[in-house]
Amino acid sequence: MGNRGGADQYLLTTHSTTLGASIDLKKLVICLGDKVFPLGPKYTELAPGDYEFLQRFLDATKANLFFARGVLLVEGDAENLLIPTIAEIIGRPLHRYGVSIVNIGSTAFARYERIFIRKDGQSMGIKVAVVTDLDVRPLEWYEDPEGRPGQDAIEKDKDKKREALSEPYTDPHIKRFASPNWTLEYEIALSSFRKPFYQAVLWTQKKKNATTGKPKGSKRKEVTATVKKNIASWKSKWETCDRRSEKIAWEIYGKTMLRSKTSKAMVAQEFASWLVRYPHKRKLRDALLQSASLRYLVDAILHVTEALPEASTDENNES
């Protein structure tokens, strides 16, 4: 506290996310080591509209980004539930590295990214990873042959989306990681984890339909049998099809989960529980590191923690 001309000045430091969320963003100063980073308009790349937006949505659950060594910005509940579990499995528990995961509940991640972009070009040194969906619908989405685009058109659409999502910043600490195809759920259904994910979808539906919220024990065997039967049938049906994996992923995510409006958060919770219960942790870790469709999640985790050696890709290793 100082005194100039009779006016008292106060400096208040805090580790409270509640206080961090309640104070005007323009008046916050982030202290890192021997450096300070004011968040006022003179110092950041935040636009006036960004300040207004963030003041509305920066609650205590999001204000933890002010106290983190690394930040994972995610679109929704599913990523928020799954990523910490995946981080634990691959040996990068977020809490050990001082990483906060922030569910922004939308695709307005650029507003949050700009908190960390300085007008003087100086890097704050906080690693930020944005995890987002590419959101390009696969060929199987289009049932009407006349309105169905060609695969080449879909691939061009993916390229456009990737270009639009490319990092507009020179700070290497801030990076974006997009799913390779569509949504998180589709990527899991496309991976070697399709069986347990399909089980999670069907079990979530059983829980939703159970009057007590807890299905009878026999329902678990019923779900397991259905998963085994259907996946075997789909593999046989499209044995010679070069889009067999995509067709199976569409059956699981598109037809079974999406059309029934099954809760993404509940499915993610069930799938995360399966990952935690799975006994062969080394096999699980290797499968995650080798998964092409889930690599973006792993890369985002590694960016805010530390790098791992490159793993070979093998989507045929079904857990």
Secondary structure as UniProt FT lines:
FT   STRAND          2..4
FT   TURN            5..6
FT   STRAND          7..9
FT   HELIX           17..22
FT   HELIX           25..27
FT   STRAND          29..32
FT   TURN            33..34
FT   STRAND          35..38
FT   TURN            41..43
FT   HELIX           48..57
FT   TURN            60..62
FT   HELIX           63..67
FT   STRAND          70..74
FT   HELIX           77..89
FT   TURN            90..91
FT   HELIX           94..97
FT   STRAND          99..103
FT   HELIX           109..113
FT   HELIX           114..116
FT   TURN            119..120
FT   STRAND          127..132
FT   HELIX           139..141
FT   HELIX           145..147
FT   HELIX           151..165
FT   TURN            172..173
FT   STRAND          174..178
FT   HELIX           184..190
FT   TURN            192..193
FT   HELIX           194..209
FT   TURN            211..212
FT   HELIX           217..237
FT   TURN            238..240
FT   TURN            242..243
FT   HELIX           244..249
FT   HELIX           250..258
FT   TURN            259..261
FT   HELIX           264..277
FT   HELIX           281..290
FT   TURN            292..294
FT   HELIX           295..304
FT   TURN            315..316
//
